[in-house]
Amino acid sequence: MTEVTQKVERAIARFDRVTRQLDERGGPSREAARRERQRLNAGLGRVALGAAGAVAVIWVAAVVIGFIQPLGMFGFLGVLLLSAAVAAMIIARGGRRAVAPPAPSADLPNRQMVERFDSYVYRVRPALPAPAQVQIDAISAILPSLKETLNRVDTLDPRAQDARRLMSIHLPGLVERYSHVPRVYRSERDGEGKTVDERLVEGLTAARTALDEVSQGLARDDLAAFETQGRFIQSRYGSDGPDAPVPEKDGNGAIVDS
């Protein structure tokens, strides 16, 4: 009986692993991976451009010096080594930033903060338990629309401030504190009967709800402004508006087609 039970448990674990892999191929996780690749490609392009610019400056300086004083073979080799060292240093520094982006800085503009936060949650996702990953995916699904709405809102807007504090301080702080808890203690229950993993899921769920409310609230404001503008144009220039053309009538009072 024990052997049968173990086989069933192994089959269930294998099924969960396969379905989790299938889920990761589509949906929010796949979209988050696509956005992260775009950010990495853009970052690598900027790093390569910076390295090329630095090397170009070195060679321009070498040419200028060469007109004044011939560099010779050793001078030429020195310029080559300096160019390689500077390029390697710039690429290595840019590579470290790309591989391990920190949590969003509190002084970033709204759009850049959402992009940095999107990259941050994508990077920390694999280290979290499966239920927490579900909430991370739900948060990732909100971020594209949140970026659009926050991009048009002033940084000091109260709703923007709430979202910014959550993305730059509260949620990264929750994940960091979770990572500090040794694995052997994460299954222990606290005074309310909840484990560390369950607390993490609750916190991520609350964060997802808060970001969703901010995004929906700002979108509703845009929708209301659009409807107000549309009604104004209709009342001002529509067929029943004050500037609508007065129809011509014949002697019997009938409207004449123009």
ZAFIDREN-253422 format. One record per residue (C-alpha): residue in one letter; chain; x, y, z. Coordinates in steps of 0.001 Angstrom, whole numbers, plus 500000, padded with zeros to 6 digits. Layout:
N
+------+-----+--------+--------+--------+
| type | mol |      X |      Y |      Z |
+------+-----+--------+--------+--------+
|    A |   A |      X |      Y |      Z |
...
+------+-----+--------+--------+--------+
# end
This chain:
258
+------+-----+--------+--------+--------+
| type | mol |      X |      Y |      Z |
+------+-----+--------+--------+--------+
|    M |   A | 500000 | 500000 | 500000 |
|    T |   A | 502859 | 502353 | 500788 |
|    E |   A | 504468 | 501729 | 497426 |
|    V |   A | 501195 | 502509 | 495630 |
|    T |   A | 500827 | 505701 | 497622 |
|    Q |   A | 504352 | 506778 | 496744 |
|    K |   A | 503708 | 506131 | 493075 |
|    V |   A | 500553 | 508237 | 493211 |
|    E |   A | 502393 | 511044 | 494980 |
|    R |   A | 505185 | 510949 | 492402 |
|    A |   A | 502638 | 511035 | 489575 |
|    I |   A | 500884 | 514014 | 491145 |
|    A |   A | 504184 | 515841 | 491640 |
|    R |   A | 505152 | 515156 | 488038 |
|    F |   A | 501752 | 516415 | 486861 |
|    D |   A | 502104 | 519597 | 488919 |
|    R |   A | 505576 | 520189 | 487504 |
|    V |   A | 504417 | 519716 | 483907 |
|    T |   A | 501344 | 521913 | 484311 |
|    R |   A | 503437 | 524605 | 485985 |
|    Q |   A | 505860 | 524550 | 483064 |
|    L |   A | 502965 | 524772 | 480626 |
|    D |   A | 501480 | 527695 | 482535 |
|    E |   A | 504811 | 529498 | 482432 |
|    R |   A | 504875 | 529251 | 478629 |
|    G |   A | 501839 | 531480 | 478296 |
|    G |   A | 499887 | 534118 | 480142 |
|    P |   A | 501339 | 536795 | 482435 |
|    S |   A | 504594 | 534915 | 483033 |
|    R |   A | 505334 | 534736 | 479308 |
|    E |   A | 504454 | 538403 | 478817 |
|    A |   A | 506683 | 539356 | 481756 |
|    A |   A | 509544 | 537367 | 480211 |
|    R |   A | 509021 | 539119 | 476870 |
|    R |   A | 509107 | 542557 | 478519 |
|    E |   A | 512243 | 541583 | 480443 |
|    R |   A | 513976 | 540508 | 477220 |
|    Q |   A | 513100 | 543844 | 475656 |
|    R |   A | 514564 | 545707 | 478641 |
|    L |   A | 517706 | 543562 | 478594 |
|    N |   A | 518187 | 544104 | 474867 |
|    A |   A | 517762 | 547847 | 475285 |
|    G |   A | 520181 | 547854 | 478222 |
|    L |   A | 522786 | 545823 | 476357 |
|    G |   A | 522458 | 548172 | 473398 |
|    R |   A | 523143 | 551173 | 475623 |
|    V |   A | 526122 | 549411 | 477203 |
|    A |   A | 527567 | 548511 | 473787 |
|    L |   A | 527058 | 552068 | 472572 |
|    G |   A | 528779 | 553445 | 475660 |
|    A |   A | 531721 | 551071 | 475222 |
|    A |   A | 532046 | 551978 | 471537 |
|    G |   A | 531978 | 555686 | 472389 |
|    A |   A | 534684 | 555305 | 475033 |
|    V |   A | 536909 | 553326 | 472642 |
|    A |   A | 536368 | 555936 | 469921 |
|    V |   A | 537462 | 558711 | 472294 |
|    I |   A | 540619 | 556766 | 473153 |
|    W |   A | 541539 | 556263 | 469500 |
|    V |   A | 540815 | 559883 | 468567 |
|    A |   A | 543111 | 560963 | 471386 |
|    A |   A | 545747 | 558483 | 470182 |
|    V |   A | 545561 | 559866 | 466639 |
|    V |   A | 545937 | 563430 | 467909 |
|    I |   A | 548917 | 562458 | 470056 |
|    G |   A | 550376 | 560544 | 467117 |
|    F |   A | 550475 | 563699 | 465008 |
|    I |   A | 552514 | 565376 | 467726 |
|    Q |   A | 554657 | 562456 | 468823 |
|    P |   A | 554723 | 559093 | 466997 |
|    L |   A | 553398 | 556353 | 469249 |
|    G |   A | 555458 | 553514 | 467855 |
|    M |   A | 554699 | 549834 | 468244 |
|    F |   A | 554562 | 549888 | 472040 |
|    G |   A | 552318 | 552945 | 471997 |
|    F |   A | 549962 | 551228 | 469557 |
|    L |   A | 549834 | 548133 | 471777 |
|    G |   A | 549201 | 550359 | 474781 |
|    V |   A | 546229 | 551962 | 473054 |
|    L |   A | 544862 | 548503 | 472175 |
|    L |   A | 545179 | 547303 | 475767 |
|    L |   A | 543627 | 550484 | 477154 |
|    S |   A | 540713 | 550207 | 474726 |
|    A |   A | 540108 | 546576 | 475655 |
|    A |   A | 540304 | 547326 | 479390 |
|    V |   A | 537896 | 550266 | 479216 |
|    A |   A | 535412 | 548338 | 477043 |
|    A |   A | 535559 | 545318 | 479361 |
|    M |   A | 535004 | 547492 | 482433 |
|    I |   A | 531960 | 549224 | 480921 |
|    I |   A | 530446 | 545948 | 479702 |
|    A |   A | 531037 | 544221 | 483050 |
|    R |   A | 529452 | 547082 | 484973 |
|    G |   A | 526442 | 547139 | 482652 |
|    G |   A | 526154 | 543353 | 482790 |
|    R |   A | 525968 | 543351 | 486587 |
|    R |   A | 523153 | 545891 | 486493 |
|    A |   A | 521279 | 543834 | 483909 |
|    V |   A | 521623 | 540527 | 485737 |
|    A |   A | 520687 | 541724 | 489215 |
|    P |   A | 518508 | 544836 | 489068 |
|    P |   A | 517702 | 546213 | 492514 |
|    A |   A | 514250 | 547114 | 493751 |
|    P |   A | 512939 | 550376 | 492272 |
|    S |   A | 514436 | 553535 | 493691 |
|    A |   A | 511952 | 555840 | 495399 |
|    D |   A | 513032 | 558848 | 493298 |
|    L |   A | 512357 | 557350 | 489858 |
|    P |   A | 509677 | 558874 | 487604 |
|    N |   A | 506412 | 556969 | 487473 |
|    R |   A | 507018 | 555205 | 484158 |
|    Q |   A | 510560 | 554139 | 484993 |
|    M |   A | 509491 | 552944 | 488423 |
|    V |   A | 506858 | 550616 | 486956 |
|    E |   A | 509397 | 549264 | 484445 |
|    R |   A | 511992 | 548656 | 487169 |
|    F |   A | 509355 | 547038 | 489385 |
|    D |   A | 508243 | 544823 | 486488 |
|    S |   A | 511824 | 543633 | 486096 |
|    Y |   A | 512211 | 543172 | 489849 |
|    V |   A | 509158 | 540928 | 490331 |
|    Y |   A | 510139 | 538880 | 487277 |
|    R |   A | 513589 | 538280 | 488759 |
|    V |   A | 512406 | 537312 | 492238 |
|    R |   A | 509576 | 535065 | 491029 |
|    P |   A | 511593 | 531790 | 490733 |
|    A |   A | 512702 | 532006 | 494387 |
|    L |   A | 509112 | 532129 | 495695 |
|    P |   A | 506744 | 529207 | 496361 |
|    A |   A | 504187 | 528260 | 493709 |
|    P |   A | 501156 | 530006 | 495351 |
|    A |   A | 503199 | 533213 | 495620 |
|    Q |   A | 504226 | 532906 | 491970 |
|    V |   A | 500542 | 532942 | 491021 |
|    Q |   A | 500161 | 536308 | 492734 |
|    I |   A | 503374 | 537582 | 491125 |
|    D |   A | 501922 | 536652 | 487722 |
|    A |   A | 498710 | 538514 | 488580 |
|    I |   A | 500759 | 541576 | 489541 |
|    S |   A | 502746 | 541344 | 486299 |
|    A |   A | 499511 | 541297 | 484301 |
|    I |   A | 498481 | 544638 | 485842 |
|    L |   A | 501735 | 546489 | 485228 |
|    P |   A | 501399 | 547336 | 481479 |
|    S |   A | 498134 | 549226 | 482014 |
|    L |   A | 499416 | 550720 | 485266 |
|    K |   A | 502453 | 552094 | 483434 |
|    E |   A | 500204 | 553790 | 480867 |
|    T |   A | 498000 | 555429 | 483477 |
|    L |   A | 500778 | 556445 | 485884 |
|    N |   A | 502772 | 557912 | 483008 |
|    R |   A | 500101 | 560620 | 482661 |
|    V |   A | 499786 | 561301 | 486383 |
|    D |   A | 501885 | 563638 | 488479 |
|    T |   A | 504273 | 561967 | 490891 |
|    L |   A | 502638 | 563768 | 493831 |
|    D |   A | 499157 | 562411 | 493048 |
|    P |   A | 497965 | 560548 | 496200 |
|    R |   A | 497130 | 557366 | 494283 |
|    A |   A | 500455 | 557483 | 492476 |
|    Q |   A | 502208 | 557934 | 495822 |
|    D |   A | 500476 | 554843 | 497218 |
|    A |   A | 501497 | 552772 | 494200 |
|    R |   A | 505062 | 554116 | 494291 |
|    R |   A | 505517 | 553272 | 497993 |
|    L |   A | 504180 | 549781 | 497409 |
|    M |   A | 506494 | 549142 | 494430 |
|    S |   A | 509653 | 550684 | 495881 |
|    I |   A | 509376 | 549933 | 499614 |
|    H |   A | 506606 | 547685 | 500882 |
|    L |   A | 506548 | 544769 | 498426 |
|    P |   A | 510356 | 544544 | 498027 |
|    G |   A | 510598 | 544698 | 501823 |
|    L |   A | 508131 | 541814 | 502132 |
|    V |   A | 510095 | 539667 | 499675 |
|    E |   A | 513407 | 540520 | 501348 |
|    R |   A | 512135 | 539597 | 504796 |
|    Y |   A | 510729 | 536362 | 503420 |
|    S |   A | 514116 | 535470 | 501919 |
|    H |   A | 515742 | 535961 | 505333 |
|    V |   A | 513571 | 533295 | 506973 |
|    P |   A | 515368 | 529908 | 506923 |
|    R |   A | 513510 | 527307 | 504890 |
|    V |   A | 513071 | 524965 | 507850 |
|    Y |   A | 511006 | 527615 | 509659 |
|    R |   A | 508736 | 528576 | 506755 |
|    S |   A | 506317 | 525725 | 507436 |
|    E |   A | 505869 | 526580 | 511123 |
|    R |   A | 502585 | 528227 | 512062 |
|    D |   A | 502355 | 531464 | 514001 |
|    G |   A | 499845 | 532490 | 516644 |
|    E |   A | 497105 | 532801 | 514029 |
|    G |   A | 497822 | 529393 | 512571 |
|    K |   A | 499476 | 530680 | 509371 |
|    T |   A | 502823 | 529743 | 507871 |
|    V |   A | 505416 | 532116 | 506470 |
|    D |   A | 504461 | 531065 | 502936 |
|    E |   A | 500804 | 531825 | 503629 |
|    R |   A | 501713 | 535240 | 505020 |
|    L |   A | 503720 | 535937 | 501885 |
|    V |   A | 500786 | 535020 | 499640 |
|    E |   A | 498465 | 537241 | 501684 |
|    G |   A | 500848 | 540167 | 501380 |
|    L |   A | 501261 | 539708 | 497635 |
|    T |   A | 497494 | 539383 | 497216 |
|    A |   A | 496959 | 542658 | 499078 |
|    A |   A | 499623 | 544330 | 496924 |
|    R |   A | 497998 | 543039 | 493737 |
|    T |   A | 494596 | 544307 | 494871 |
|    A |   A | 496000 | 547737 | 495733 |
|    L |   A | 497797 | 548137 | 492395 |
|    D |   A | 494716 | 546954 | 490522 |
|    E |   A | 492546 | 549510 | 492330 |
|    V |   A | 494983 | 552309 | 491488 |
|    S |   A | 495110 | 551265 | 487837 |
|    Q |   A | 491326 | 550950 | 487552 |
|    G |   A | 490731 | 554237 | 489374 |
|    L |   A | 493045 | 556184 | 487069 |
|    A |   A | 491534 | 554469 | 484020 |
|    R |   A | 488025 | 555406 | 485183 |
|    D |   A | 489149 | 559029 | 485514 |
|    D |   A | 490392 | 558958 | 481917 |
|    L |   A | 487135 | 557363 | 480775 |
|    A |   A | 485055 | 559956 | 482627 |
|    A |   A | 487101 | 562794 | 481106 |
|    F |   A | 486636 | 561298 | 477648 |
|    E |   A | 482869 | 560975 | 478116 |
|    T |   A | 482633 | 564567 | 479375 |
|    Q |   A | 484551 | 565853 | 476355 |
|    G |   A | 482384 | 563815 | 474014 |
|    R |   A | 479155 | 565152 | 475532 |
|    F |   A | 480477 | 568701 | 475306 |
|    I |   A | 481323 | 568338 | 471618 |
|    Q |   A | 477937 | 566747 | 470945 |
|    S |   A | 476073 | 569533 | 472745 |
|    R |   A | 478211 | 572260 | 471167 |
|    Y |   A | 478426 | 571066 | 467603 |
|    G |   A | 475833 | 568298 | 467273 |
|    S |   A | 472522 | 568537 | 465408 |
|    D |   A | 470763 | 569817 | 468533 |
|    G |   A | 473500 | 572204 | 469622 |
|    P |   A | 473274 | 576014 | 469682 |
|    D |   A | 475470 | 576340 | 466595 |
|    A |   A | 473516 | 573822 | 464531 |
|    P |   A | 472347 | 575253 | 461176 |
|    V |   A | 468743 | 576498 | 461104 |
|    P |   A | 466725 | 574533 | 458517 |
|    E |   A | 465092 | 576485 | 455686 |
|    K |   A | 461299 | 576373 | 455419 |
|    D |   A | 458922 | 577114 | 452512 |
|    G |   A | 455821 | 579294 | 452649 |
|    N |   A | 453803 | 576477 | 454199 |
|    G |   A | 456323 | 575934 | 457007 |
|    A |   A | 457718 | 572693 | 455605 |
|    I |   A | 461490 | 572070 | 455841 |
|    V |   A | 463218 | 572486 | 452512 |
|    D |   A | 466004 | 569980 | 451754 |
|    S |   A | 469259 | 571802 | 451097 |
+------+-----+--------+--------+--------+
# end
